[in-house]
Structure formats: C-alpha cells, structure tokens
Amino acid sequence: MKVLVTGGTGFLGRRVVSELAPRHALRLLVRRGSSRERFPAGVEFAEGDVTDRESLKRAVAGCDAVVHAAALVKILAPREQFDRINVGGLENVLAAAEGAGTVTRLVYVSSFMALGPTEGGPGGVLDESAEPRDRIWINDYERTKALSDRRARQAAAAGAPLDVVYPGVIYGPGELTEGNIVVRHVLDLVKGKLPALLGKPERRWNYVFVDDVARGVALVLESPLPAGRRYVLGGENVVQSDFYATVGRITGAKIPSLRLPDAVAKAAGALQKGWAQLRGTTPQLTPDLVEVYRHDWAYDSSLAEKELGYRWRSLAEGLGVTAGWLRQSGQIP
C-alpha cells in the first residue's frame, strides 16, 4: 500500500514508520523545518501541516491509506492551538482522504485519555466500547482528544473507512518529547530530581511499550476486517506502588518515600506553571498533572488481542529494554 503518515517525526510516529516501512511505500507529512533524518530508506516526504487542508490534499494524492498520528502533546500551549491541531487536524485529514478518492483505510491514533478515567468503569477498567460521556476535562489535551474521538465515531458511522486506536501510557526508547512522559519521569527519578511522588500508591495505570503500539497500528492497517473498528492498544495495568518498585529495581533509582498531598502539589504546580509561562520554559509540575495522578487509567486490550493477534510485553520487560537503551546512550549510569 501507499500510506500517508502524519505525526511521523514524533515519539510514536517514528516507531510506526519503522514498523510499516519494510512492507509499504510511505509518504510522511512533515512541517517545514522538521527533521528528515534517521528514517528508513525510500520514505517520501511531503511538506505540509495537518492544520493546512490544501497541503494535506497534495500529500494524500495517490495514497491508498492514511495513518493519522499527529497531535499536540504539550504541558503548556494555548487552548486554540490544541483545538486547531487535535480537532481541526482530524477534520482536515478526513476531508483530504475523502477528496482523494483512493483512500480505503484510515487509522486514527487517539489516546487512552479520550476514553476517560477508569475508576468509574466495571472493575475499574474500560475498553473501546466505552461510550463518550460528558465530564470535567483535566486539560485541553484530554478535552480535544475526547472531542476528536466523538468526531471520529461520527465519521465511521457515516461510512468513512476509519479505524480508531487508543494507546495506553506509552513509554520506551526514542525521542524524549513531552509525549514520552514516562521515560522523562524515570530520568528525573534516576537523577534524584523528584523529592516526592504524586497520587495514591493504589492508582492503576496502563503502561504500554512503544514498539507494541506501533505493531498494533500496523495490524489495524493491514487487517482484512472491514473498517469502522476501535481498539485499545494497551499493555499491563500496574498500580503506582509497583511501577515505582519496578523502576527502582531495574534502574537503581532511589524512589522517594514522601508523597505530596494533592492540595500542596496543586499549589506548587500553579507556582511552577506561572513561572514557566513567564520564562517560556516547560514546568516539571502543574495542577493538571496533579489531577491526572488522582485517577485510574486502566484499560483492556482483549479485543485487539482476539481480532488482530495484538500482543504486549510486561512493564518489567519493557522498562528493562528502555533502561538498556538509556545506559547505552549515556543518559543514565
């Protein structure tokens, strides 16, 4: 297949490109100034942006499929920027794919946050069957990914050849972008930059190795099943106490025993956020992040396992690979 990939220069996107390149002809939508290095041979580049519908139309011309992985994943960014990229970007991709007349498969990479916190679900776990629900958004990322998910469901119901995947909390070797928050967190722990932890130790998060998600995206793209499906592409559900114990065992990091009360953490986060906005930097802590740690984010990937043969590795195995990469690259001792 000739496949257009958006978001191919990001943390997950690069792994998706590496997964697909041996079997498909790839064209990457890249913004002006974005790196075009360290991609497999034969990959094409089309200059453009998901916020620019005309550039998308040019990029998708002649393609059989689209993997839409582009998204704004930032701790600090204007509200309208999240809307323009995460919501408007999907709208533009849908329009361009329909206008091309050749696209028979479109895989949209959503997020676990589009499904929402899971402490209210059956057994404290949700899957792709969870219905959209109104809630108080934690931040603009969650809000725009949830709104985009609703739009994607509408498009699929109207006949668009669209599949949606919901990765869990992704981690692993690769670009240390703000989307690779777990590895950045591990590095802070190893370097002793965190005096205390957030949230309750019994909170459960779904951790998934980046290569497993990339393979899952490929499985959806190449599936003989009809389009219009949704899949959680997750990994192991792990309580926070076990997560930190695993990080400490594998990396040798000294895990703080102190946990900040939510009110104290939010106040500190507000101060850090305000200071970062003044200086144009990225804060280590924000009130939004504190709120994220107050919830469970536990998901079930059984449908992808059953229908696609999707497989995921344990947190211990994935962190072992990640720690090896961090040592080899000189980022930790």
Secondary structure by P-SEA (a helix, b strand, c coil): cbbbbcccccaaaaaaaaacccccbbbbbcccccccccccccbbbbbbccccaaaaaaaaccccbbbcccccccccccaaaaaacaaaaaaaaaaaaaaaccccbbbbbccccccccccccccccccccccccccccccaaaaaaaaaaaaaaaaaaacccbbbbbbccccccccccccaaaaaaaaaaaacccccccccccbbbbbbbaaaaaaaaaaaaacccccbbbbbbccccccaaaaaaaaaaacccccccccccaaaaaaaaaaaaaaaaaacccccccaaaaaaaaccbbbbaaaaaacccbbbbcaaaaaaaaaaaaaaacccc
